[in-house]
Amino acid sequence: MVDYDERLHQVYAEGRALPADSLGTWMRAVTDLAPIERPLTVLDLGCGIGRFTPALAETFGGPVYGVEPSTRMLQQAPEHPAVTYLEGSAESIPLADESCDLAWLFLTIHHWADPLQGLREVRRVLRPGGVVFLRTQFGDRMPDIYWYRYFPSARQVDASMYLPLDEVRALAAQAGLVAEEQPRWVEASEPRTLRAAYERVKLRAFSTFEHLAEDELDRGFAEFERDAAADPERELPVVPAGVLLLRRPSS
Ligand SMILES: C[S@@+](CC[C@H](N)C(=O)[O-])C[C@H]1O[C@@H](n2cnc3c(N)ncnc32)[C@H](O)[C@@H]1O
């Protein structure tokens, strides 16, 4: 398990900052899939430093609850009049039954100690007909991330950290949620040149790096730095981001 209170909280804000147009892309993607009524009450579960939390309040016009187990991540979350941040975890969400319309789970489920219990809790706090926007990778369909080439173990580390699609769907069903058959894919921007990518990735704000040995990290970052210096403007391909939509049935 990765504890964001240990090191990642120090580098997350800079190393995972959203490019300017990315927040808008994500809010458009969730608006297309959310219930149409307004305002909506939103749960941002595993909200971290609140990268998306205030934007969810602006987008849906209702209260947003940011729930996060890491105190040090939560301390950095931006205040917003419609947002309440709560220390807690997926396995024990500090909200009442049927109190939310939409649950936003962005790159968090792979960190939960008990994903089935977490999804049961998500179902409990959702109203019937409520929607879960689950942004995750799937262990059996890992994208071709450009920096994997510098760290020979990284792809395998990530593939074992993320659950395969069928397993996510099976856990959702066990928890009483209905998952779509296939993920949807969102093209949100990431740094597009090799230099910008290196400057971001070298901060090691991805949990993958918590699982790699120091000598692999040293060798990989040295080679990555050399490549970025030699060809800083090289354009990187856009890697679509997977989202699985889950629903709590209406009755
Ligand atoms: C990659 S970060 C994503 C944070 C935020 N959703 C974002 O996109 O910026 C993963 C987050 O999940 C949190 N997390 C870890 N275990 C959790 C659990 N059991 N329940 C809820 N969140 C958890 C971590 O503390 C961390 O803040």
The ligand as an SDF file (V2000), in Angstrom:
LIG
                    3D

 27 29  0  0  0  0  0  0  0  0999 V2000
   -3.3970    9.3050   -7.1310 C   0  0  0  0  0  0  0  0  0  0  0  0
   -4.1220   10.0720   -5.7230 S   0  0  0  0  0  0  0  0  0  0  0  0
   -5.5710   10.8130   -6.4840 C   0  0  0  0  0  0  0  0  0  0  0  0
   -6.0750   12.0050   -5.7020 C   0  0  0  0  0  0  0  0  0  0  0  0
   -7.1840   12.7740   -6.4140 C   0  0  0  0  0  0  0  0  0  0  0  0
   -8.3290   11.9420   -6.6980 N   0  0  0  0  0  0  0  0  0  0  0  0
   -6.6200   13.3740   -7.6800 C   0  0  0  0  0  0  0  0  0  0  0  0
   -6.9710   12.9190   -8.7800 O   0  0  0  0  0  0  0  0  0  0  0  0
   -5.7980   14.2770   -7.5730 O   0  0  0  0  0  0  0  0  0  0  0  0
   -4.8370    8.7330   -4.8070 C   0  0  0  0  0  0  0  0  0  0  0  0
   -5.5410    9.1800   -3.5320 C   0  0  0  0  0  0  0  0  0  0  0  0
   -6.3030    8.0860   -2.9830 O   0  0  0  0  0  0  0  0  0  0  0  0
   -6.1790    8.1970   -1.5700 C   0  0  0  0  0  0  0  0  0  0  0  0
   -6.5250    6.9260   -0.9120 N   0  0  0  0  0  0  0  0  0  0  0  0
   -5.6930    5.9380   -0.5250 C   0  0  0  0  0  0  0  0  0  0  0  0
   -6.3670    4.9660    0.1110 N   0  0  0  0  0  0  0  0  0  0  0  0
   -7.6710    5.3440    0.1310 C   0  0  0  0  0  0  0  0  0  0  0  0
   -8.8680    4.7710    0.6590 C   0  0  0  0  0  0  0  0  0  0  0  0
   -8.8410    3.6020    1.2800 N   0  0  0  0  0  0  0  0  0  0  0  0
  -10.0170    5.4620    0.5280 N   0  0  0  0  0  0  0  0  0  0  0  0
  -10.0320    6.6490   -0.1270 C   0  0  0  0  0  0  0  0  0  0  0  0
   -8.9270    7.2470   -0.6400 N   0  0  0  0  0  0  0  0  0  0  0  0
   -7.7740    6.5990   -0.5250 C   0  0  0  0  0  0  0  0  0  0  0  0
   -4.7340    8.5980   -1.3830 C   0  0  0  0  0  0  0  0  0  0  0  0
   -4.4760    9.0700   -0.0760 O   0  0  0  0  0  0  0  0  0  0  0  0
   -4.5710    9.6400   -2.4700 C   0  0  0  0  0  0  0  0  0  0  0  0
   -4.8870   10.9350   -2.0440 O   0  0  0  0  0  0  0  0  0  0  0  0
  1  2  1  0
  2  3  1  0
  2 10  1  0
  3  4  1  0
  4  5  1  0
  5  6  1  0
  5  7  1  0
  7  8  2  0
  7  9  1  0
 10 11  1  0
 11 12  1  0
 11 26  1  0
 12 13  1  0
 13 14  1  0
 13 24  1  0
 14 15  1  0
 14 23  1  0
 15 16  2  0
 16 17  1  0
 17 18  1  0
 17 23  2  0
 18 19  1  0
 18 20  2  0
 20 21  1  0
 21 22  2  0
 22 23  1  0
 24 25  1  0
 24 26  1  0
 26 27  1  0
M  CHG  2   2   1   9  -1
M  END
$$$$
